[in-house]
Amino acid sequence: MRITSTSCICPVLVCLCFVQRCYGAAHHGSIKVTRNQTKHIEGETEVHHRPKRGWVWNQFFVLEEHMGPDPQYVGKLHSNSDKGDGSVKYILTGEGAGTIFIIDDTTGDIHSTKSLDREQKTHYVLHAQAIDRRTNKPLEPESEFIIKVQDINDNAPKFTDGPYIVTVPEMSEMGTSVLQVTATDADDPTYGNSARVVYSILQGQPYFSVDPKTGVIRTALHNMDREAREHYSVVIQAKDMAGQVGGLSGSTTVNITLTDVNDNPPRFPQKHYQLYVPESAQVGSAVGKIKANDADTGSNADMKYTIINGDGSGVFSISTDKETREGILSLKKPLNYEKKKSYTLNIEGANTHLDFRFSHLGPFKDVTMLKVIVGDVDEPPLFTMPSYVMEVYENAKIGTPVGTVTAHDPDAANSLVRYFIDHNAEEDRYFTIDASTGTIKTAKIFDREETPWYNITVAASEIENLVHLSHVPVGVRILDVNDNPPELARDYDVVVCENTKPGQVIQTITAIDKDNSANGARFHFSLDEGLSLNPNFTLRNNEDNTASILTKRRRYSRTTQDIYYLPVLISDGGVPPLSSSSTLTIRVCACERDGRVRTCHAEAFLSSAGLSTGALIAILLCIVILLAIVVLFITLRRSKKEPLIISEEDVRENVVTYDDEGGGEEDTEAFDITALRNPSAAEELKYRRDVRPEVKPLSRHHPSSSLDSIDVQEFLNQRLAEADLDPSVPPYDSLQTYAYEGHRSEAGSISSLDSATTHSDQDYNYLGDWGPEFKKLAELYGEIEPERTT
């Protein structure tokens, strides 16, 4: 197959023809493609020969941005098998085939139907093939070729980062690099000069220049001064086609600012200044300002002010305000017009940040002279002391002098001074002052223990001028006198154990005194001598403002006496000495062996025997419940009782029940209960149980032998006959019940009703050796007589 362009067409050629006219013009080529051939010889076998390719690969070119009315001719495809009879059909496939590029399937001519843009797509890859139109079989193998879009100068250079903002120090050397700008061109840099850019400066001369090739902007003048001009606007142009006529161009703006350097020294606007300061100016206050001008900015304009000499250097001081860069003149000492009427100061202002490259422009400091004139004012009186401290004894009489304050008029007139106390409206008047002499006196009687210190303010003014006042603080200390007796430091809870030993310390006491240490720090303790000698306790003075309480006996008993009172006399060491009497309450308590207090309350017998409070409460609760049950039972019995005779017509035999219980166990003589005993006990002697019998009763284990033979039947008959003959019985039959239990038990009775109430001969002294838990039992059952003290 042969590919032919419009610039190289030869119908008689069967081989590739490729002609390139010149660089920059359209390139067209002719490709001959030779198909594989197989030669058949009659009578011989088929012989295959290596195919000889008759084409050489190349590429087509098409101009971009074609604006003609007809499609742009690209090239021609031709096959050696094409005899011109139309039997060969050419097919084009690949990128843009059928849409951008079309082919005449008979002639093989290729055209471009659209305007192409190289900046969007630089080339297209396509495939060409020749087939038999009748059989649709390929006559040639498929061939691949490229159509490149040829560039034209249709894009101007662009500055993608503009506009630019840049700074450069003032006073820079000529040629100092400021900034490098770069413009980009979308055209093909490998073809022609469409993308070859050169730079030039349109605005900003003669201050700056630009390198045509690199785009580097540099300073073009020496010593560019920021104080003369600070901002510059430079316009840079970029042009393609190497700057030739017809090339496209683009521009950008570069805003250049000169930054400050310390190239200007400070300067005072005047060489002489004058300042008026009244003598009433307060020490530490600002009395004036001064400023040196500096054309620089920022830290390059920072400066420091100092007073270098002058007769006022010790009276005035100067500091620098960092915000305003002003010198603040302050007063170090008070002014007095009567002593000195003016001062002279030499003030220097110097830069703090120096640049030694510009030291030749210095010196970077300046000096001016300031004259301070002191103004005369009517001053208030002046006290001789800044504060006063005075003393007065407590309980002093009203009108007692405390002290004197003194003030004088500092002016030349030396006017008389009037004094008064500056009272608050709600404040009590404790002191008075003499308006002429300044003597302070008491207005009340003071108690140091209530208020030990008073602060007052005394004011002074001229007699002719009451407007100007001066004040002075006065502190009055109230001195102590011995007017308070000592007393115990607190309420002591003194406890003594029952098993304590003589001479044992049970409490250490101390005292306090409202007076100060000079009148009451030394205390002396003793027992009240007006009372009789205490047999139970004694007191020992420890000579260190404390005293100890000691026991004088071996044993104490709560049951005998549980509280003791001990009067104590306390005296101080003041002049004159004062004393007071206090009474200590000492409780007797039961303690453990290690001295710990177990209980301090006098307890009942059951409690001493070991019953706790909870057990006693439980017992009492049970007794109350039993009493309630008994009362309820009796109430129910009485509510159910019926009359003895139901009606007058009812004469039937009735059983009468008597609820007579007699006088109780101790009343054995009031009612004969012999009928309720067994026959054996009926004949025994009856003794009262509430008194001791004079003779021993007969033993229950040895009754008379005659009683053993009594028949029960006979006994009952005898009692029945006595009942029938008794005139005191009711006039109807009654039933009597005898509680007979048979013969006696061999073991005898275990009841304690007949026991003799004699004292036991048992010795309970051993209970005292069982410990403190059994001490109370030992006292109750033993023969120890508790000691009682008077």
Secondary structure as UniProt FT lines:
FT   STRAND          2..5
FT   TURN            6..7
FT   TURN            11..12
FT   STRAND          18..19
FT   TURN            23..24
FT   STRAND          28..29
FT   TURN            42..43
FT   STRAND          59..63
FT   STRAND          72..79
FT   TURN            80..81
FT   STRAND          88..94
FT   TURN            95..96
FT   TURN            98..100
FT   STRAND          101..103
FT   TURN            105..107
FT   STRAND          109..112
FT   TURN            118..120
FT   STRAND          123..132
FT   TURN            133..135
FT   STRAND          143..150
FT   TURN            160..161
FT   STRAND          164..169
FT   TURN            170..171
FT   TURN            174..175
FT   STRAND          177..180
FT   TURN            189..190
FT   TURN            192..195
FT   STRAND          198..203
FT   TURN            205..207
FT   STRAND          208..210
FT   TURN            212..214
FT   STRAND          216..219
FT   TURN            226..228
FT   STRAND          231..239
FT   HELIX           241..243
FT   TURN            245..246
FT   STRAND          249..259
FT   STRAND          272..278
FT   TURN            279..280
FT   TURN            283..284
FT   STRAND          286..290
FT   HELIX           298..301
FT   STRAND          303..309
FT   TURN            311..315
FT   STRAND          316..321
FT   TURN            322..325
FT   STRAND          326..331
FT   TURN            337..339
FT   STRAND          342..351
FT   HELIX           356..361
FT   STRAND          365..375
FT   STRAND          382..383
FT   STRAND          388..393
FT   TURN            394..395
FT   TURN            398..399
FT   STRAND          401..404
FT   STRAND          407..408
FT   TURN            412..413
FT   STRAND          417..421
FT   TURN            425..426
FT   STRAND          431..433
FT   TURN            435..437
FT   STRAND          439..442
FT   TURN            448..450
FT   STRAND          453..462
FT   STRAND          469..479
FT   STRAND          487..488
FT   STRAND          494..497
FT   TURN            498..499
FT   TURN            502..503
FT   STRAND          505..512
FT   HELIX           517..520
FT   STRAND          524..527
FT   TURN            529..530
FT   STRAND          537..541
FT   STRAND          546..551
FT   TURN            558..560
FT   STRAND          563..571
FT   STRAND          579..591
FT   TURN            593..594
FT   STRAND          597..599
FT   HELIX           605..608
FT   TURN            609..610
FT   HELIX           613..640
FT   TURN            662..663
FT   HELIX           674..676
FT   HELIX           679..682
FT   TURN            700..701
FT   TURN            705..706
FT   HELIX           707..709
FT   HELIX           712..725
FT   TURN            727..728
FT   TURN            746..747
FT   HELIX           765..769
FT   HELIX           772..774
FT   HELIX           775..781
//
